[in-house]
């Protein structure tokens, strides 16, 4: 049985809550929790410090040379028709082979060799290779930021470098 945040009364069905301004609604689940809800958009508004700092972080990120370099490689790929087509063909061929394997069918050595030849050709294309690297860097950056924010939620304060595993982030190698 779940209790209210202040552990005041157990909640089942619809019953007024003396610690919150609303009643428990059984549509919230078999056991509801009655606590005031915060409007997330208010927290992220321009008038709120959380919203202001979030936009500052985004501006800092977007204005950094590293982020610009990553975006530049992604944009270069998006304008290169040949690299995009080559990338799409490799992805399609890989998906076909994966589907074939999952269905229990055998994949011939010739099919594997054909795929590897296509993949090697893609990776020898500088634009495509740089795009793949940039995409991995972007994912690592997003995951790193998410980890810092998640740890802040967990701790209720900003984490230290040691609490984040002692490294600068995913793939850093300094730990």
VODRENGU-850205 format. One record per residue: x, y, z of N, C-alpha, C, CB in turn. Coordinates in steps of 0.02 Angstrom, whole numbers, padded with zeros to 5 digits, always signed. Glycine has a CB too. Example, Ala and Ser with C-alpha at 12.3 -4.5 7.8 and 13.67 -1.06 7.14 Angstrom:
2
+00660-00284+00390+00615-00225+00390+00660-00165+00390+00565-00224+00452 +00642-00112+00354+00684-00053+00357+00645+00002+00394+00704-00030+00286 
***
This chain:
175
+00042-00059+00000+00000+00000+00000+00045+00062+00000-00048+00000+00061 +00031+00109-00045+00069+00171-00048+00040+00223-00001+00071+00198-00120 +00083+00265+00024+00062+00318+00068+00074+00386+00036+00098+00314+00135 +00043+00437+00064+00054+00504+00041+00127+00523+00054+00006+00554+00075 +00151+00576+00022+00221+00596+00033+00238+00607+00107+00236+00659-00006 +00191+00633+00146+00204+00644+00216+00184+00583+00258+00166+00706+00240 +00170+00527+00226+00148+00466+00260+00088+00478+00305+00205+00437+00300 +00043+00521+00284-00013+00540+00327-00068+00488+00327-00040+00606+00306 -00092+00468+00267-00145+00418+00264-00135+00375+00203-00215+00452+00264 -00151+00312+00206-00150+00270+00146-00205+00292+00100-00157+00194+00164 -00195+00283+00035-00245+00304-00013-00271+00245-00052-00218+00356-00061 -00336+00236-00051-00371+00187-00092-00436+00219-00112-00382+00119-00055 -00456+00208-00175-00518+00235-00201-00517+00312-00197-00578+00207-00162 -00575+00343-00201-00578+00415-00198-00593+00436-00127-00631+00443-00247 -00548+00473-00099-00558+00497-00031-00519+00563-00026-00533+00445+00024 -00547+00612+00008-00511+00675+00013-00445+00666+00051-00555+00728+00048 -00398+00704+00034-00333+00700+00066-00323+00763+00107-00276+00692+00014 -00305+00756+00170-00297+00815+00211-00229+00849+00200-00305+00796+00283 -00182+00817+00163-00118+00848+00152-00110+00877+00082-00062+00799+00165 -00159+00868+00039-00156+00895-00029-00223+00925-00047-00136+00839-00079 -00222+00964-00099-00281+01001-00116-00329+00964-00162-00262+01065-00149 -00316+00899-00176-00361+00863-00220-00375+00794-00192-00332+00857-00290 -00426+00763-00218-00444+00695-00197-00406+00645-00240-00520+00683-00202 -00398+00586-00214-00366+00532-00252-00415+00507-00303-00342+00475-00204 -00392+00498-00364-00434+00474-00418-00417+00402-00431-00425+00518-00482 -00464+00355-00430-00447+00285-00441-00420+00272-00511-00508+00242-00429 -00429+00319-00557-00401+00310-00624-00325+00316-00623-00431+00361-00673 -00297+00342-00568-00224+00347-00562-00193+00278-00554-00206+00391-00503 -00233+00227-00542-00207+00160-00533-00242+00129-00474-00131+00160-00523 -00224+00067-00458-00258+00033-00403-00248+00069-00337-00233-00039-00398 -00191+00098-00327-00178+00137-00268-00151+00204-00291-00128+00101-00219 -00190+00257-00279-00169+00323-00301-00127+00358-00249-00230+00365-00318 -00091+00407-00270-00053+00448-00224-00077+00519-00235+00025+00442-00235 -00102+00551-00182-00129+00618-00188-00076+00668-00166-00193+00626-00146 -00045+00699-00214+00000+00754-00198-00007+00805-00253+00073+00730-00191 +00005+00868-00238-00004+00920-00287+00042+00908-00347+00010+00990-00257 +00017+00922-00405+00056+00914-00466+00087+00980-00486+00013+00885-00523 +00149+00978-00509+00185+01037-00531+00181+01039-00607+00258+01037-00507 +00167+01097-00633+00165+01106-00705+00237+01112-00731+00122+01169-00725 +00260+01062-00768+00328+01061-00793+00343+01122-00836+00341+00997-00832 +00295+01143-00875+00306+01201-00919+00319+01264-00878+00246+01211-00966 +00289+01269-00819+00303+01326-00775+00376+01323-00751+00255+01327-00715 +00401+01264-00735+00470+01257-00713+00519+01276-00768+00483+01185-00690 +00500+01264-00830+00545+01278-00886+00530+01345-00920+00540+01223-00937 +00486+01385-00890+00469+01450-00920+00527+01499-00913+00405+01479-00889 +00524+01553-00951+00577+01603-00949+00579+01639-00881+00566+01654-01004 +00525+01638-00844+00523+01672-00779+00553+01629-00724+00452+01691-00762 +00564+01565-00735+00588+01520-00684+00663+01509-00692+00550+01453-00686 +00700+01505-00637+00772+01497-00640+00791+01431-00674+00801+01499-00569 +00752+01378-00665+00768+01314-00698+00764+01322-00774+00719+01259-00675 +00711+01355-00798+00705+01367-00869+00762+01411-00896+00639+01399-00885 +00779+01463-00858+00833+01508-00877+00899+01471-00882+00838+01566-00828 +00915+01432-00832+00979+01394-00831+00980+01340-00885+00990+01364-00762 +00922+01311-00899+00918+01260-00952+00935+01293-01019+00848+01227-00955 +00906+01351-01032+00921+01386-01095+00993+01409-01097+00875+01446-01103 +01021+01429-01039+01092+01448-01037+01136+01388-01055+01111+01475-00968 +01120+01330-01027+01157+01269-01044+01153+01255-01119+01131+01209-01003 +01093+01261-01146+01084+01248-01217+01124+01298-01259+01009+01251-01236 +01124+01361-01239+01162+01413-01276+01236+01399-01271+01146+01483-01249 +01259+01379-01212+01330+01363-01203+01350+01303-01247+01346+01347-01129 +01307+01253-01246+01319+01194-01286+01322+01211-01361+01265+01141-01274 +01271+01246-01384+01267+01264-01455+01324+01311-01476+01200+01297-01470 +01349+01351-01430+01402+01398-01446+01472+01369-01440+01396+01456-01403 +01478+01308-01416+01545+01280-01407+01574+01257-01474+01543+01221-01358 +01640+01263-01479+01674+01243-01541+01666+01168-01554+01749+01261-01537 +01668+01128-01500+01662+01055-01507+01594+01036-01535+01673+01021-01439 +01542+01066-01508+01474+01052-01531+01466+01074-01604+01422+01087-01486 +01492+01132-01620+01488+01157-01689+01523+01111-01738+01518+01227-01694 +01580+01083-01717+01617+01037-01760+01577+00973-01772+01686+01020-01729 +01545+00948-01719+01504+00888-01726+01447+00902-01774+01477+00865-01658 +01411+00957-01764+01354+00975-01806+01377+00985-01879+01320+01038-01780 +01434+01014-01888+01460+01026-01955+01470+00961-01994+01526+01065-01952 +01497+00910-01960+01507+00845-01993+01440+00812-02009+01549+00799-01949 +01391+00820-01966+01325+00792-01978+01292+00828-02036+01281+00797-01915 +01297+00894-02038+01267+00933-02092+01301+00918-02159+01271+01008-02076 +01367+00909-02157+01404+00893-02219+01378+00827-02248+01480+00887-02205 +01366+00778-02205+01339+00714-02227+01269+00724-02256+01337+00664-02168 +01228+00764-02224+01158+00773-02246+01154+00805-02315+01120+00814-02197 +01206+00840-02336+01205+00871-02403+01241+00829-02455+01237+00939-02399 +01272+00774-02436+01309+00731-02482+01264+00673-02502+01375+00706-02449 +01234+00678-02560+01186+00628-02584+01219+00559-02590+01157+00649-02651 +01279+00557-02616+01313+00492-02626+01325+00458-02559+01379+00502-02663 +01349+00494-02510+01363+00465-02444+01298+00442-02411+01400+00516-02399 +01246+00481-02417+01181+00462-02387+01154+00399-02420+01130+00519-02393 +01158+00394-02487+01133+00335-02522+01174+00273-02502+01137+00345-02598 +01239+00281-02497+01283+00226-02478+01266+00203-02407+01358+00247-02483 +01255+00250-02363+01237+00236-02293+01170+00198-02291+01232+00301-02252 +01122+00221-02330+01056+00189-02332+01060+00117-02358+01008+00230-02376 +01100+00107-02410+01108+00039-02437+01139-00009-02386+01152+00041-02501 +01190+00015-02350+01222-00027-02299+01172-00043-02244+01285+00007-02271 +01135+00007-02222+01084-00004-02170+01031-00053-02193+01051+00062-02150 +01008-00045-02254+00956-00090-02281+00982-00162-02285+00933-00067-02351 +01043-00169-02311+01073-00236-02317+01083-00268-02248+01141-00233-02356 +01106-00228-02200+01115-00253-02132+01049-00275-02101+01148-00200-02088 +00997-00236-02112+00930-00254-02086+00904-00318-02118+00880-00196-02098 +00916-00326-02183+00894-00386-02217+00930-00448-02189+00907-00381-02292 +00995-00442-02178+01033-00498-02151+01011-00514-02079+01108-00483-02152 +00999-00462-02040+00976-00473-01972+00908-00507-01970+00973-00406-01934 +00863-00484-02014+00796-00515-02018+00801-00588-02039+00752-00476-02068 +00844-00601-02087+00854-00669-02111+00881-00713-02055+00902-00670-02172 +00929-00688-02018+00959-00725-01963+00907-00739-01908+01019-00687-01934 +00866-00688-01891+00816-00696-01839+00761-00745-01859+00785-00629-01822 +00750-00752-01923+00699-00800-01946+00726-00871-01947+00675-00780-02016 +00791-00879-01933+00821-00945-01930+00852-00967-01996+00769-00995-01911 +00850-00925-02046+00880-00942-02110+00956-00933-02107+00850-00898-02167 +00991-00972-02146+01063-00968-02149+01084-00908-02192+01094-01033-02176 +01138-00877-02171+01166-00822-02211+01230-00850-02243+01181-00757-02167 +01234-00844-02308+01291-00873-02343+01353-00830-02333+01275-00880-02419 +01410-00861-02344+01474-00825-02340+01476-00769-02392+01533-00874-02350 +01446-00781-02449+01445-00730-02502+01404-00669-02479+01415-00758-02567 +01348-00681-02444+01307-00625-02419+01346-00585-02367+01241-00651-02389 +01381-00619-02323+01421-00585-02272+01477-00545-02306+01451-00636-02221 +01511-00576-02353+01565-00542-02388+01539-00480-02426+01599-00590-02437 +01481-00487-02457+01450-00431-02492+01435-00373-02444+01386-00453-02529 +01407-00391-02386+01392-00339-02337+01456-00306-02312+01353-00370-02277 +01506-00345-02296+01569-00318-02271+01602-00273-02323+01617-00374-02251 +01597-00291-02386+01625-00250-02439+01587-00183-02442+01621-00287-02509 +01522-00185-02437+01482-00124-02438+01499-00080-02377+01406-00141-02438 +01505-00111-02318+01521-00074-02257+01590-00043-02262+01516-00120-02195 +01640-00082-02286+01708-00055-02293+01709+00004-02341+01755-00110-02317 +01671-00002-02395+01667+00053-02443+01637+00115-02410+01626+00032-02504 +01585+00105-02370+01554+00161-02334+01604+00194-02288+01492+00137-02294 +01641+00153-02250+01689+00180-02202+01750+00212-02235+01711+00125-02155 +01762+00196-02298+01816+00229-02334+01795+00297-02362+01842+00184-02391 +01730+00310-02361+01703+00375-02380+01712+00422-02321+01627+00371-02403 +01755+00474-02328+01770+00519-02272+01708+00552-02243+01818+00572-02295 +01662+00573-02285+01602+00607-02262+01559+00560-02220+01561+00634-02321 +01550+00499-02244+01510+00450-02207+01543+00429-02142+01497+00388-02251 +01609+00417-02145+01645+00397-02084+01643+00453-02032+01718+00379-02101 +01653+00515-02053+01651+00571-02007+01580+00581-01978+01674+00635-02041 +01529+00567-02019+01461+00570-01994+01449+00518-01940+01411+00559-02052 +01472+00457-01951+01463+00403-01902+01499+00420-01837+01489+00336-01930 +01559+00448-01843+01596+00469-01784+01560+00526-01748+01668+00490-01802 +01535+00574-01785+01500+00632-01756+01436+00609-01722+01484+00684-01810 +01401+00562-01753+01340+00536-01723+01355+00502-01656+01305+00486-01770 +01409+00463-01652+01428+00431-01590+01448+00483-01537+01487+00383-01602 +01483+00535-01558+01502+00589-01511+01439+00624-01485+01549+00639-01545 +01391+00637-01528+01330+00670-01508+01291+00627-01458+01286+00687-01570 +01287+00562-01471+01252+00517-01426+01288+00515-01358+01248+00445-01457 +01354+00512-01359+01393+00510-01297+01382+00575-01257+01467+00500-01311 +01380+00631-01291+01368+00695-01258+01298+00697-01227+01376+00753-01309 +01248+00676-01264+01180+00673-01237+01176+00627-01176+01130+00650-01291 +01205+00569-01182+01204+00521-01126+01241+00549-01066+01235+00454-01147 +01297+00582-01077+01334+00612-01022+01294+00665-00986+01399+00641-01047 +01262+00708-01024+01219+00760-00994+01162+00729-00955+01192+00808-01048 +01131+00678-00984+01075+00644-00951+01098+00612-00886+01044+00592-00997 +01158+00584-00885+01184+00552-00825+01195+00604-00769+01250+00516-00840 +01221+00662-00787+01232+00715-00737+01166+00739-00709+01271+00774-00768 +01117+00749-00752+01052+00772-00728+01019+00718-00685+01006+00791-00787 +01021+00656-00708+00991+00601-00669+01024+00595-00601+00998+00535-00708 +01090+00602-00597+01125+00597-00533+01105+00656-00488+01201+00596-00544 +01093+00714-00517+01070+00772-00478+01001+00758-00449+01068+00835-00522 +00957+00728-00488+00891+00709-00462+00898+00658-00406+00846+00680-00519 +00943+00611-00415+00953+00558-00365+00980+00586-00299+01000+00505-00392 +01029+00631-00304+01063+00656-00244+01029+00718-00214+01134+00673-00261 +00992+00754-00256+00962+00817-00232+01011+00874-00231+00933+00807-00163 +01067+00866-00264+01120+00917-00269+01163+00898-00329+01162+00922-00203 +01204+00945-00352+01249+00927-00407+01299+00874-00385+01286+00989-00434 +01311+00824-00425+01359+00772-00407+01431+00797-00414+01349+00709-00450 +01476+00765-00378+01547+00778-00387+01573+00735-00444+01587+00765-00321 +01632+00751-00467+01664+00711-00520+01672+00639-00497+01733+00741-00540 +01691+00629-00434+01700+00562-00407+01634+00523-00407+01728+00564-00337 +01579+00557-00391+01514+00524-00389+01490+00505-00460+01462+00570-00356 +01518+00537-00509+01501+00521-00579+01550+00468-00607+01503+00584-00623 +01589+00437-00563+01634+00384-00586+01704+00409-00596+01609+00353-00650 +01717+00473-00582+01784+00499-00586+01807+00517-00655+01830+00451-00559 +01766+00509-00706+01788+00526-00774+01752+00588-00798+01775+00467-00823 +01776+00615-00852+01746+00675-00881+01681+00660-00916+01794+00707-00930 +01669+00597-00932+01608+00578-00967+01619+00514-01005+01586+00633-01014 +01567+00492-01040+01572+00429-01077+01629+00432-01129+01506+00414-01113 +01671+00382-01129+01724+00378-01178+01784+00421-01163+01698+00397-01244 +01785+00453-01105+01839+00500-01089+01906+00465-01080+01822+00538-01026 +01906+00413-01040+01968+00375-01030+02013+00402-00976+02006+00372-01093 +01992+00455-00940+02036+00483-00889+02029+00449-00822+02021+00556-00881 +01978+00406-00815+01968+00373-00749+02017+00318-00738+01897+00345-00744 
***
